[in-house]
Amino acid sequence: MTRTIELICDIDIEQTFYSFHAHAIPDGAEIGPGDMVLIHDAPTGIEYGDIYTGQRRATLFRANPIIRAFTRLASIFEITELYEVGFQPIDTKG
């Protein structure tokens, strides 16, 4: 059985020259491995140069112990994807 919690999330979306991000920060709840958050009536996009901040209702779906353990185990192997960095040489002759 999945536990659900109704809460409010602070929404921060920016699409400018300086930043391109979207954050949803739940008020009064810790998010653990495997948990999912559904934001109700979230903005689907903003125009270039705009910044949106506000609050929306959200539902937090708590992961069961098996999902939580699997997520922790899988994250150990997937974090190595963050380490991949590539450099391309600059052609200064052409």
C-alpha positions as CSV (number, residue, x, y, z in Angstrom):
1,M,0.0,0.0,0.0
2,T,1.4,3.4,-1.0
3,R,1.2,6.2,1.5
4,T,0.2,9.6,0.1
5,I,0.6,13.0,1.6
6,E,-1.1,16.2,0.3
7,L,1.1,19.2,0.6
8,I,2.1,22.5,-0.9
9,C,5.2,23.0,-3.2
10,D,7.2,26.1,-3.9
11,I,7.7,26.3,-7.7
12,D,10.7,28.1,-9.2
13,I,11.1,28.1,-13.0
14,E,13.5,30.2,-15.0
15,Q,14.4,30.3,-18.7
16,T,16.9,33.2,-19.1
17,F,20.4,33.7,-20.5
18,Y,21.7,33.2,-16.9
19,S,19.8,30.1,-15.9
20,F,17.5,27.3,-17.3
21,H,15.9,25.4,-14.4
22,A,12.7,24.2,-12.8
23,H,12.5,23.3,-9.1
24,A,9.6,22.1,-7.0
25,I,10.4,22.2,-3.3
26,P,7.8,20.5,-1.0
27,D,6.9,22.5,2.2
28,G,7.1,20.5,5.4
29,A,8.0,17.1,4.0
30,E,11.3,15.2,3.4
31,I,11.6,13.4,0.1
32,G,13.4,10.0,0.3
33,P,14.8,7.6,-2.3
34,G,12.0,6.3,-4.5
35,D,9.4,8.8,-3.4
36,M,7.5,10.6,-6.2
37,V,5.9,14.0,-6.2
38,L,3.0,15.0,-8.4
39,I,2.5,18.7,-8.8
40,H,-1.1,19.7,-9.5
41,D,-1.8,22.4,-12.2
42,A,2.0,23.1,-12.7
43,P,3.0,25.5,-15.4
44,T,4.0,23.5,-18.5
45,G,6.4,26.1,-19.9
46,I,7.4,29.7,-19.9
47,E,8.8,32.0,-22.6
48,Y,12.5,32.7,-23.0
49,G,13.5,35.5,-20.6
50,D,10.8,34.8,-18.1
51,I,11.0,33.7,-14.4
52,Y,8.0,32.1,-12.6
53,T,7.7,31.6,-8.8
54,G,4.6,30.4,-7.0
55,Q,3.0,27.7,-5.0
56,R,1.0,24.7,-6.1
57,R,-0.8,21.8,-4.5
58,A,1.1,18.5,-4.7
59,T,0.8,14.8,-3.7
60,L,3.8,13.0,-2.3
61,F,3.7,9.2,-2.9
62,R,6.0,7.4,-0.4
63,A,8.0,4.5,-1.6
64,N,7.7,1.2,0.1
65,P,10.8,-0.4,1.8
66,I,11.6,-2.6,-1.2
67,I,11.4,0.3,-3.7
68,R,13.4,2.5,-1.4
69,A,16.2,-0.2,-1.0
70,F,16.3,-0.8,-4.8
71,T,16.5,3.0,-5.5
72,R,19.5,3.3,-3.1
73,L,21.2,0.3,-4.7
74,A,20.7,1.5,-8.2
75,S,21.9,5.0,-7.4
76,I,25.3,3.7,-6.5
77,F,25.8,2.5,-10.0
78,E,24.1,5.4,-11.8
79,I,26.1,8.2,-10.1
80,T,29.1,7.2,-12.2
81,E,27.3,8.7,-15.2
82,L,27.9,12.1,-13.6
83,Y,31.6,11.6,-13.8
84,E,31.7,11.3,-17.6
85,V,33.4,14.4,-19.0
86,G,34.6,14.8,-22.5
87,F,36.9,17.4,-24.1
88,Q,37.2,18.0,-27.8
89,P,40.4,19.5,-29.2
90,I,40.1,22.9,-30.8
91,D,41.3,23.0,-34.4
92,T,43.6,26.0,-34.4
93,K,45.1,25.2,-37.9
94,G,41.9,25.5,-39.9
